């Protein structure tokens, strides 16, 4: 490919009417003389077009560098972002600082609550009948009291399991 920044050089002879053969008509002589002028104009236009094309090539090369750099920056950004609209699973490995987090406009995590003393004992994560009813007679029997005590223990263990989960997520300390 030609070096577009280099000018085209034409070596043209000057043509005068006296140099033309005597058989040319006056109109044809004028045509031939005009052609020598046109060659000079073509040379100037070719040089102008070549310079413009060279400038365009330089600008394209510079733009290619910028596009390449921006493509790499976008790729890096896409590897390290959380989307508000993505439906696939996303994770955040760094710390966050916010007053609360909401999902679909519903607050799911608020500010950390402090002041709780950790519960001790066994946590219960099994099935839990929240609607369990107890029969109590006029005189409390040992089995009735034991059923209430067992239900109370199960409720407390369930409360501890929930507390443990909240602590594990940093919601309470």
MDAnalysis code that builds the backbone (N, CA, C; Angstrom):
import MDAnalysis as mda
import numpy as np

u = mda.Universe.empty(519, n_residues=173, atom_resindex=np.repeat(np.arange(173), 3), trajectory=True)
u.add_TopologyAttr("name", ["N", "CA", "C"] * 173)
u.add_TopologyAttr("resid", np.arange(1, 174))
u.add_TopologyAttr("resname", ["UNK", "UNK", "UNK", "UNK", "UNK", "UNK", "UNK", "UNK", "UNK", "UNK", "UNK", "UNK", "UNK", "UNK", "UNK", "UNK", "UNK", "UNK", "UNK", "UNK", "UNK", "UNK", "UNK", "UNK", "UNK", "UNK", "UNK", "UNK", "UNK", "UNK", "UNK", "UNK", "UNK", "UNK", "UNK", "UNK", "UNK", "UNK", "UNK", "UNK", "UNK", "UNK", "UNK", "UNK", "UNK", "UNK", "UNK", "UNK", "UNK", "UNK", "UNK", "UNK", "UNK", "UNK", "UNK", "UNK", "UNK", "UNK", "UNK", "UNK", "UNK", "UNK", "UNK", "UNK", "UNK", "UNK", "UNK", "UNK", "UNK", "UNK", "UNK", "UNK", "UNK", "UNK", "UNK", "UNK", "UNK", "UNK", "UNK", "UNK", "UNK", "UNK", "UNK", "UNK", "UNK", "UNK", "UNK", "UNK", "UNK", "UNK", "UNK", "UNK", "UNK", "UNK", "UNK", "UNK", "UNK", "UNK", "UNK", "UNK", "UNK", "UNK", "UNK", "UNK", "UNK", "UNK", "UNK", "UNK", "UNK", "UNK", "UNK", "UNK", "UNK", "UNK", "UNK", "UNK", "UNK", "UNK", "UNK", "UNK", "UNK", "UNK", "UNK", "UNK", "UNK", "UNK", "UNK", "UNK", "UNK", "UNK", "UNK", "UNK", "UNK", "UNK", "UNK", "UNK", "UNK", "UNK", "UNK", "UNK", "UNK", "UNK", "UNK", "UNK", "UNK", "UNK", "UNK", "UNK", "UNK", "UNK", "UNK", "UNK", "UNK", "UNK", "UNK", "UNK", "UNK", "UNK", "UNK", "UNK", "UNK", "UNK", "UNK", "UNK", "UNK", "UNK", "UNK", "UNK", "UNK", "UNK", "UNK", "UNK", "UNK"])
u.atoms.positions = np.array([
    [0.844, -1.168, 0.000],
    [0.000, 0.000, 0.000],
    [0.887, 1.228, 0.000],
    [0.491, 2.214, -0.716],
    [1.278, 3.444, -0.849],
    [1.269, 4.220, 0.458],
    [2.349, 4.934, 0.704],
    [2.433, 5.813, 1.861],
    [1.641, 7.075, 1.543],
    [0.487, 7.206, 2.179],
    [-0.423, 8.304, 1.841],
    [0.098, 9.665, 2.276],
    [1.081, 9.676, 3.165],
    [1.602, 10.969, 3.604],
    [2.623, 11.546, 2.621],
    [3.061, 10.733, 1.661],
    [4.006, 11.210, 0.651],
    [3.244, 11.797, -0.533],
    [3.660, 12.975, -0.984],
    [3.005, 13.625, -2.120],
    [3.339, 12.926, -3.430],
    [2.381, 12.981, -4.337],
    [2.586, 12.489, -5.698],
    [3.311, 13.591, -6.461],
    [4.344, 13.201, -7.175],
    [5.083, 14.188, -7.965],
    [4.964, 13.817, -9.430],
    [4.472, 14.743, -10.222],
    [4.373, 14.535, -11.666],
    [5.455, 15.353, -12.343],
    [6.077, 14.737, -13.299],
    [7.044, 15.477, -14.102],
    [6.391, 15.700, -15.451],
    [5.895, 16.869, -15.611],
    [5.182, 17.176, -16.856],
    [5.950, 18.243, -17.626],
    [5.895, 18.099, -18.907],
    [6.496, 19.106, -19.779],
    [5.467, 20.193, -20.029],
    [5.915, 21.368, -20.078],
    [5.012, 22.445, -20.476],
    [4.709, 22.287, -21.950],
    [3.479, 22.468, -22.290],
    [3.065, 22.355, -23.690],
    [2.582, 23.719, -24.142],
    [3.130, 24.147, -25.253],
    [2.724, 25.423, -25.841],
    [2.065, 25.139, -27.172],
    [1.249, 26.042, -27.611],
    [0.530, 25.870, -28.885],
    [1.499, 25.688, -30.043],
    [2.651, 26.323, -29.975],
    [3.619, 26.223, -31.072],
    [4.240, 24.832, -31.154],
    [4.124, 24.036, -30.075],
    [4.709, 22.705, -30.059],
    [3.791, 21.673, -30.708],
    [2.547, 21.999, -30.908],
    [1.585, 21.046, -31.457],
    [1.739, 20.940, -32.963],
    [1.442, 19.771, -33.517],
    [1.553, 19.592, -34.970],
    [0.636, 20.573, -35.706],
    [1.024, 20.955, -36.884],
    [0.249, 21.959, -37.618],
    [-1.137, 21.483, -38.051],
    [-1.397, 20.186, -38.061],
    [-2.688, 19.700, -38.547],
    [-3.804, 19.785, -37.506],
    [-3.511, 20.147, -36.267],
    [-4.548, 20.207, -35.235],
    [-5.428, 21.421, -35.459],
    [-6.701, 21.221, -35.287],
    [-7.613, 22.372, -35.380],
    [-7.420, 23.232, -34.142],
    [-7.911, 24.453, -34.218],
    [-7.768, 25.385, -33.094],
    [-8.477, 24.817, -31.858],
    [-9.628, 24.215, -32.031],
    [-10.380, 23.647, -30.915],
    [-9.607, 22.485, -30.278],
    [-9.007, 21.642, -31.110],
    [-8.271, 20.510, -30.583],
    [-7.004, 20.982, -29.866],
    [-6.364, 22.021, -30.427],
    [-5.187, 22.584, -29.766],
    [-5.561, 23.079, -28.359],
    [-6.708, 23.752, -28.238],
    [-7.146, 24.265, -26.933],
    [-7.419, 23.099, -25.956],
    [-7.969, 22.034, -26.499],
    [-8.266, 20.850, -25.687],
    [-6.972, 20.248, -25.134],
    [-5.972, 20.071, -25.989],
    [-4.694, 19.489, -25.572],
    [-4.016, 20.382, -24.544],
    [-4.044, 21.671, -24.762],
    [-3.427, 22.598, -23.808],
    [-4.153, 22.557, -22.454],
    [-5.470, 22.435, -22.472],
    [-6.251, 22.374, -21.234],
    [-5.930, 21.094, -20.460],
    [-5.632, 20.000, -21.194],
    [-5.325, 18.735, -20.540],
    [-4.059, 18.841, -19.696],
    [-3.088, 19.593, -20.158],
    [-1.861, 19.731, -19.366],
    [-2.146, 20.476, -18.067],
    [-3.071, 21.420, -18.111],
    [-3.469, 22.117, -16.887],
    [-4.232, 21.179, -15.966],
    [-5.091, 20.339, -16.561],
    [-5.883, 19.407, -15.761],
    [-4.993, 18.406, -15.032],
    [-3.892, 17.980, -15.668],
    [-2.968, 17.046, -15.027],
    [-2.417, 17.678, -13.756],
    [-2.083, 18.934, -13.798],
    [-1.566, 19.637, -12.625],
    [-2.628, 19.691, -11.525],
    [-3.880, 19.958, -11.914],
    [-4.975, 20.000, -10.931],
    [-5.218, 18.622, -10.319],
    [-5.126, 17.583, -11.160],
    [-5.303, 16.213, -10.669],
    [-4.213, 15.883, -9.659],
    [-2.995, 16.296, -9.946],
    [-1.871, 16.082, -9.040],
    [-2.159, 16.735, -7.685],
    [-2.631, 17.977, -7.704],
    [-2.931, 18.684, -6.455],
    [-4.048, 17.987, -5.677],
    [-5.085, 17.564, -6.396],
    [-6.208, 16.885, -5.741],
    [-5.758, 15.540, -5.158],
    [-4.920, 14.808, -5.900],
    [-4.429, 13.520, -5.416],
    [-3.615, 13.708, -4.142],
    [-2.782, 14.735, -4.116],
    [-1.984, 15.001, -2.923],
    [-2.873, 15.394, -1.743],
    [-3.900, 16.196, -2.007],
    [-4.832, 16.580, -0.942],
    [-5.592, 15.377, -0.404],
    [-6.041, 14.514, -1.314],
    [-6.767, 13.315, -0.896],
    [-5.854, 12.375, -0.118],
    [-4.615, 12.242, -0.561],
    [-3.660, 11.381, 0.141],
    [-3.392, 11.890, 1.545],
    [-3.242, 13.207, 1.687],
    [-3.004, 13.782, 3.015],
    [-4.216, 13.549, 3.915],
    [-5.413, 13.733, 3.353],
    [-6.631, 13.493, 4.136],
    [-6.754, 12.040, 4.553],
    [-6.422, 11.130, 3.642],
    [-6.488, 9.705, 3.958],
    [-5.452, 9.335, 5.015],
    [-4.262, 9.935, 4.938],
    [-3.227, 9.668, 5.939],
    [-3.689, 10.144, 7.313],
    [-4.316, 11.327, 7.354],
    [-4.853, 11.832, 8.622],
    [-5.932, 10.896, 9.163],
    [-6.795, 10.417, 8.270],
    [-7.869, 9.508, 8.684],
    [-7.291, 8.205, 9.225],
    [-6.227, 7.695, 8.584],
    [-5.593, 6.470, 9.072],
    [-5.011, 6.689, 10.463],
    [-4.382, 7.831, 10.674],
    [-3.798, 8.124, 11.986],
    [-4.896, 8.222, 13.047],
    [-6.002, 8.889, 12.704],
    [-7.113, 9.007, 13.648],
    [-7.733, 7.641, 13.928],
    [-7.865, 6.814, 12.902],
    [-8.415, 5.468, 13.094],
    [-7.521, 4.642, 14.012],
    [-6.209, 4.759, 13.821],
    [-5.280, 4.013, 14.669],
    [-5.416, 4.466, 16.124],
    [-5.547, 5.774, 16.329],
    [-5.716, 6.312, 17.681],
    [-7.045, 5.847, 18.281],
    [-8.099, 5.863, 17.478],
    [-9.405, 5.398, 17.954],
    [-9.368, 3.904, 18.264],
    [-8.641, 3.135, 17.457],
    [-8.517, 1.704, 17.725],
    [-7.872, 1.461, 19.088],
    [-6.861, 2.271, 19.428],
    [-6.213, 2.143, 20.736],
    [-7.202, 2.458, 21.854],
    [-7.992, 3.530, 21.672],
    [-8.973, 3.904, 22.693],
    [-10.058, 2.843, 22.825],
    [-10.512, 2.317, 21.703],
    [-11.544, 1.278, 21.733],
    [-11.016, 0.041, 22.438],
    [-9.770, -0.331, 22.156],
    [-9.173, -1.493, 22.799],
    [-9.075, -1.280, 24.309],
    [-8.618, -0.093, 24.715],
    [-8.508, 0.204, 26.148],
    [-9.884, 0.189, 26.811],
    [-10.885, 0.764, 26.151],
    [-12.236, 0.789, 26.718],
    [-12.854, -0.602, 26.758],
    [-12.554, -1.419, 25.754],
    [-13.057, -2.796, 25.748],
    [-12.505, -3.563, 26.940],
    [-11.213, -3.375, 27.218],
    [-10.610, -4.035, 28.375],
    [-11.217, -3.515, 29.672],
    [-11.447, -2.198, 29.752],
    [-12.046, -1.623, 30.958],
    [-13.457, -2.159, 31.174],
    [-14.220, -2.287, 30.104],
    [-15.583, -2.821, 30.210],
    [-15.539, -4.278, 30.655],
    [-14.606, -5.043, 30.101],
    [-14.486, -6.452, 30.497],
    [-14.152, -6.558, 31.983],
    [-13.240, -5.710, 32.466],
    [-12.897, -5.715, 33.889],
    [-14.102, -5.326, 34.732],
    [-14.847, -4.343, 34.273],
    [-16.030, -3.887, 34.996],
    [-17.083, -4.989, 35.051],
    [-17.286, -5.676, 33.929],
    [-18.298, -6.733, 33.885],
    [-17.927, -7.902, 34.789],
    [-16.633, -8.091, 35.028],
    [-16.207, -9.165, 35.916],
    [-16.407, -8.799, 37.386],
    [-16.635, -7.513, 37.690],
    [-16.674, -7.063, 39.077],
    [-17.818, -6.079, 39.298],
    [-19.045, -6.526, 39.101],
    [-20.178, -5.648, 39.363],
    [-21.383, -6.468, 39.793],
    [-22.320, -5.800, 40.398],
    [-23.587, -6.412, 40.770],
    [-24.662, -5.668, 39.997],
    [-25.483, -6.413, 39.300],
    [-26.524, -5.815, 38.464],
    [-27.830, -5.704, 39.234],
    [-28.538, -4.620, 38.996],
    [-29.862, -4.464, 39.598],
    [-30.917, -5.241, 38.824],
    [-30.614, -5.612, 37.585],
    [-31.631, -6.245, 36.756],
    [-31.323, -7.698, 36.412],
    [-30.143, -8.170, 36.743],
    [-29.787, -9.556, 36.402],
    [-30.657, -10.525, 37.198],
    [-31.017, -11.625, 36.575],
    [-31.864, -12.607, 37.252],
    [-31.079, -13.813, 37.741],
    [-29.834, -13.964, 37.281],
    [-29.038, -15.089, 37.756],
    [-28.397, -14.732, 39.095],
    [-27.862, -15.742, 39.774],
    [-27.292, -15.551, 41.097],
    [-26.074, -14.636, 41.038],
    [-25.978, -13.723, 42.006],
    [-24.843, -12.808, 42.099],
    [-24.322, -12.853, 43.529],
    [-23.039, -12.556, 43.697],
    [-22.492, -12.525, 45.043],
    [-21.626, -11.288, 45.212],
    [-21.524, -10.855, 46.455],
    [-20.707, -9.696, 46.798],
    [-19.678, -10.172, 47.813],
    [-18.404, -10.020, 47.471],
    [-17.349, -10.509, 48.346],
    [-16.783, -9.413, 49.243],
    [-17.096, -8.171, 48.969],
    [-16.544, -7.083, 49.767],
    [-17.597, -6.560, 50.732],
    [-17.147, -5.731, 51.663],
    [-18.069, -5.142, 52.620],
    [-18.956, -4.097, 51.969],
    [-20.126, -3.913, 52.543],
    [-21.067, -2.919, 52.035],
    [-21.411, -1.952, 53.151],
    [-21.750, -0.760, 52.788],
    [-22.174, 0.227, 53.761],
    [-23.470, 0.840, 53.271],
    [-24.558, 0.531, 53.966],
    [-25.859, 1.070, 53.579],
    [-26.759, 1.080, 54.802],
    [-27.772, 1.932, 54.791],
    [-28.718, 1.996, 55.897],
    [-29.621, 0.770, 55.902],
    [-29.967, 0.266, 54.720],
    [-30.800, -0.926, 54.612],
    [-30.688, -1.485, 53.208],
    [-31.141, -2.720, 53.041],
    [-31.198, -3.355, 51.731],
    [-32.643, -3.743, 51.465],
    [-33.068, -3.533, 50.226],
    [-34.440, -3.856, 49.853],
    [-34.429, -4.748, 48.620],
    [-35.399, -5.635, 48.540],
    [-35.613, -6.479, 47.371],
    [-37.027, -6.199, 46.891],
    [-37.137, -5.765, 45.645],
    [-38.441, -5.394, 45.079],
    [-39.175, -4.390, 45.964],
    [-38.426, -3.448, 46.526],
    [-39.027, -2.399, 47.341],
    [-39.327, -2.804, 48.770],
    [-39.033, -4.036, 49.153],
    [-39.293, -4.514, 50.509],
    [-37.970, -4.586, 51.257],
    [-37.901, -3.888, 52.409],
    [-36.670, -3.915, 53.184],
    [-36.448, -5.324, 53.717],
    [-35.282, -5.899, 53.392],
    [-34.960, -7.249, 53.853],
    [-33.875, -7.242, 54.920],
    [-33.060, -6.218, 54.956],
    [-32.021, -6.089, 55.967],
    [-31.964, -4.629, 56.378],
    [-31.992, -4.403, 57.682],
    [-31.889, -3.040, 58.194],
    [-30.593, -2.878, 58.956],
    [-30.546, -1.853, 59.762],
    [-29.356, -1.580, 60.560],
    [-29.170, -2.684, 61.602],
    [-27.937, -2.915, 61.986],
    [-27.625, -3.940, 62.972],
    [-28.185, -3.519, 64.333],
    [-28.788, -4.481, 65.032],
    [-29.360, -4.222, 66.349],
    [-28.383, -4.758, 67.388],
    [-28.088, -3.954, 68.387],
    [-27.120, -4.368, 69.408],
    [-27.818, -4.545, 70.752],
    [-27.096, -5.118, 71.713],
    [-27.592, -5.228, 73.074],
    [-28.118, -6.596, 73.457],
    [-28.165, -7.543, 72.544],
    [-28.656, -8.878, 72.873],
    [-27.548, -9.695, 73.523],
    [-27.883, -10.387, 74.596],
    [-26.958, -11.337, 75.197],
    [-27.191, -12.675, 74.506],
    [-26.136, -13.316, 74.020],
    [-26.332, -14.569, 73.280],
    [-26.998, -15.641, 74.136],
    [-27.916, -16.368, 73.542],
    [-28.577, -17.488, 74.211],
    [-27.617, -18.667, 74.274],
    [-27.823, -19.519, 75.259],
    [-27.018, -20.736, 75.387],
    [-27.946, -21.930, 75.263],
    [-27.379, -23.084, 75.115],
    [-28.184, -24.293, 75.021],
    [-28.277, -24.783, 73.594],
    [-29.220, -25.696, 73.379],
    [-29.374, -26.356, 72.092],
    [-30.385, -25.615, 71.233],
    [-30.018, -25.379, 69.991],
    [-30.948, -24.745, 69.046],
    [-31.812, -25.819, 68.409],
    [-33.089, -25.511, 68.167],
    [-34.016, -26.460, 67.552],
    [-34.444, -25.927, 66.187],
    [-34.123, -26.697, 65.136],
    [-34.474, -26.288, 63.775],
    [-35.471, -27.247, 63.132],
    [-36.003, -28.151, 63.898],
    [-36.927, -29.143, 63.358],
    [-38.328, -28.584, 63.173],
    [-39.276, -29.487, 62.893],
    [-40.673, -29.088, 62.686],
    [-41.226, -28.481, 63.966],
    [-42.108, -27.515, 63.806],
    [-42.606, -26.750, 64.938],
    [-44.089, -26.509, 64.727],
    [-44.940, -27.002, 65.659],
    [-46.384, -26.806, 65.547],
    [-46.774, -25.576, 66.355],
    [-46.937, -24.468, 65.678],
    [-47.275, -23.220, 66.355],
    [-48.711, -23.218, 66.862],
    [-49.553, -24.116, 66.385],
    [-50.968, -24.149, 66.782],
    [-51.281, -25.270, 67.774],
    [-50.253, -25.835, 68.363],
    [-50.482, -26.947, 69.284],
    [-51.341, -26.475, 70.462],
    [-52.384, -27.253, 70.808],
    [-53.272, -26.927, 71.932],
    [-52.973, -27.873, 73.095],
    [-53.204, -27.393, 74.287],
    [-52.954, -28.188, 75.485],
    [-54.247, -28.256, 76.292],
    [-54.554, -29.441, 76.809],
    [-55.730, -29.588, 77.677],
    [-55.271, -29.477, 79.124],
    [-55.993, -28.689, 79.858],
    [-55.644, -28.483, 81.266],
    [-56.905, -28.786, 82.087],
    [-56.748, -29.665, 83.023],
    [-57.877, -30.007, 83.897],
    [-57.968, -29.035, 85.065],
    [-58.974, -29.233, 85.911],
    [-59.166, -28.363, 87.079],
    [-57.996, -28.502, 88.042],
    [-57.501, -29.704, 88.179],
    [-56.313, -29.933, 89.002],
    [-55.198, -30.317, 88.034],
    [-54.120, -29.523, 88.020],
    [-53.027, -29.776, 87.075],
    [-52.367, -31.108, 87.379],
    [-52.269, -31.941, 86.360],
    [-51.581, -33.214, 86.539],
    [-50.122, -33.047, 86.124],
    [-49.318, -33.985, 86.568],
    [-47.885, -33.944, 86.220],
    [-47.696, -34.010, 84.705],
    [-48.475, -34.798, 83.997],
    [-48.323, -34.933, 82.542],
    [-48.708, -33.642, 81.821],
    [-49.727, -32.924, 82.344],
    [-50.115, -31.640, 81.733],
    [-49.010, -30.609, 81.912],
    [-48.455, -30.546, 83.095],
    [-47.362, -29.608, 83.374],
    [-46.146, -29.974, 82.527],
    [-45.853, -31.262, 82.382],
    [-44.701, -31.700, 81.586],
    [-44.899, -31.347, 80.121],
    [-46.111, -31.495, 79.594],
    [-46.385, -31.144, 78.189],
    [-46.157, -29.651, 77.957],
    [-46.621, -28.820, 78.910],
    [-46.387, -27.368, 78.802],
    [-44.894, -27.051, 78.875],
    [-44.187, -27.703, 79.790],
    [-42.751, -27.464, 79.942],
    [-41.995, -27.881, 78.686],
    [-42.381, -29.009, 78.099],
    [-41.718, -29.469, 76.867],
    [-41.973, -28.497, 75.716],
    [-43.205, -28.011, 75.615],
    [-43.538, -27.055, 74.550],
    [-42.784, -25.747, 74.748],
    [-42.682, -25.308, 76.010],
    [-41.940, -24.082, 76.303],
    [-40.465, -24.261, 75.961],
    [-39.901, -25.414, 76.293],
    [-38.493, -25.690, 75.970],
    [-38.280, -25.682, 74.456],
    [-39.197, -26.322, 73.730],
    [-39.087, -26.358, 72.270],
    [-39.182, -24.941, 71.687],
    [-40.057, -24.117, 72.244],
    [-40.191, -22.727, 71.775],
    [-38.909, -21.943, 72.029],
    [-38.328, -22.143, 73.196],
    [-37.086, -21.434, 73.524],
    [-35.943, -21.903, 72.618],
    [-35.904, -23.199, 72.327],
    [-34.864, -23.706, 71.431],
    [-35.060, -23.149, 70.017],
    [-36.308, -23.022, 69.610],
    [-36.595, -22.444, 68.290],
    [-36.162, -20.971, 68.269],
    [-36.444, -20.251, 69.339],
    [-36.019, -18.850, 69.446],
    [-34.503, -18.757, 69.362],
    [-33.796, -19.683, 70.018],
    [-32.333, -19.672, 69.954],
    [-31.850, -19.931, 68.531],
    [-32.495, -20.845, 67.819],
    [-32.097, -21.129, 66.434],
    [-32.256, -19.877, 65.566],
    [-33.349, -19.165, 65.770],
    [-33.556, -17.921, 65.009],
    [-32.517, -16.868, 65.392],
    [-32.216, -16.763, 66.682],
    [-31.199, -15.813, 67.136],
    [-29.837, -16.162, 66.540],
    [-29.491, -17.448, 66.541],
    [-28.211, -17.874, 65.958],
    [-28.130, -17.483, 64.484],
    [-29.234, -17.678, 63.779],
    [-29.247, -17.316, 62.357],
    [-29.070, -15.810, 62.178],
    [-29.726, -15.026, 63.021],
    [-29.593, -13.565, 62.908],
    [-28.172, -13.122, 63.248],
    [-27.561, -13.753, 64.238],
    [-26.170, -13.421, 64.574],
    [-25.230, -13.809, 63.433],
    [-25.474, -14.973, 62.850],
    [-24.613, -15.439, 61.753],
    [-24.665, -14.472, 60.572],
    [-25.784, -13.826, 60.389],
    [-25.924, -12.857, 59.296],
    [-25.559, -11.438, 59.730],
    [-25.155, -11.273, 60.985],
    [-24.727, -9.963, 61.453],
    [-25.867, -8.997, 61.715],
    [-27.081, -9.500, 61.858],
    [-28.216, -8.609, 62.082],
    [-28.318, -8.159, 63.527],
    [-27.855, -9.005, 64.433],
    [-27.823, -8.626, 65.847],
    [-26.467, -9.005, 66.423],
    [-26.073, -8.256, 67.459],
    [-24.851, -8.607, 68.191],
    [-25.092, -8.374, 69.662],
])
